[in-house]
């Protein structure tokens, strides 16, 4: 019971901290005249990935590599199968072809690099550094393309920034909110990792299983909330861009940064099963998004059903 309370409290703190961090930083950037593209690509992207980042770093430092990498792999699976599935069933998602061609392909490449890194048996500091450099190259490429002329991918990122809540008026208040959000993230990650580790021990399963399921879904709640609200408002490009951007950041930024701090050993469970699921889910998303220019309710149902099957398979194998 204590471990469950720690997990729930950790989730709540991560949600509050991530939202505060994004709201405060976006408000400050807006007042400084930063473009909506930059805000959507960097602050919103980094902010919504902050719960996964802090949790993975805390897990790696605490000697729980299964949670550290399971959190990222599980989050990417949940982002596609659960979040896109739910969002598409609420309202079919229009997929701008240019955005899918650029950022979708980057997501696919990042997923392939993740697989290659995992087959190495460990995500080392060198691999972590390569991931972070690749993310910086991706950001630089996006800024360069935007300077040459606005494209559909850039518009999608701007819509993500516009979808954020109305910021607070006072800059000192925004600074306080931002710093407070960072503090809540650290505290929430500590509680979540502690609770998840104790829960795994109590249930007699590996911390990798808990990382792939409980922790992954919990740290993906900001993306779920953003995407569902975007679907309800019929802003499907925000929901799609939110997931694609999150998956890119999860691999290149979160795993890269975590490995730079402490190399991550890759558990056998992920190599044998979950890695193939994330590859298949990524491929399915790209096919659905590119082939019909939208993800229909039927395709959303297929993705959601696949996630239910995935969770069922984990339950059987554990």
C-alpha positions, 0 to 999 in steps of 0.5 A: 500500500505504501508503494502505491501511495508513493507511485500515485503521489509521484505521478501527481507531482510530476504532472503538476511540475511538468505543467508548471514548468511548461506554463512558466517557461512558455510565458517568459519566452512569449514576453521575450518575443521568442517565436511560436516555432521555437516555443513549440519545438523546444520549451513545449517539447522539453517541458512535456518530456521533463517527467520522463527525463527526471524519472529516468535519471533518478532511476539510473542513479538509483540502480534501476536501469530497467525503470530508466530505459523501460520508461522511455520504451514504454512511453513511446509505445503508449504515445503511439498505441494508447494516445494516438489510438484514443485521440483518433477514436475521439476525432479522426486525425488529419496528418499534414504530409510534409510534417509526417515526411520530415518529423515522422521520418526523424522519429523512425530514424531515432527508433532504429538508432534506439534498437541498434543501441539496445542490441549493443547491450548498454547505452554508453556515454558515447552513445548518449553523446551521439543521441544528444548531438543528433537532437541538436542537429534536428533542432538546428535543421528545423530552425534553418528550414523555418528561416527559409519559409514556413512549412507544414511541420513548422506550422504544426509546432506553432500550433503546439505552442498556441495550444498551451494554457494562457500564461500568467501576467507577471514575469516574477510569478512566471519565474517562480512557477518555473522554478517550482515546477522543476522542484516538483519534478525532482521530488515527484521522480524520487517518490515515483522511482522509490514506489515503483521499485518497492512495487516491483519487489512486492509483486515479484516482477522485474523493475523493467516490467513496472517501468514499461507499464506503470511508470511509462503510462504515468509519465506520459499523462501530460502527452495524453491530456494534451492530445485528448484536449487537442482531439476534442478541439479538433486540433489533430495536428497538435495531437500528432505533433505532440506524440511525434515530438515526444518520441523523438525527445524521449530517445535522443534527449532523455536516453541520451542525457541519462546515459551521459550521466550514467550508462544504462544496461539494457534488460533482456526483456526489452531486447526480446519483446518490447523493442520489437513492439516499439519498432512495429508501433512506429512503423504502423503510425507512419503507414497510417499517417502517410497512406491516407493523410489521416488516422481514422477511427478504425485505425485508432481502434486498431492501435488501441487494441494493439496496446491492450494486447501488448499489456496482456502479453506483458501480464502473461509473460511476467 
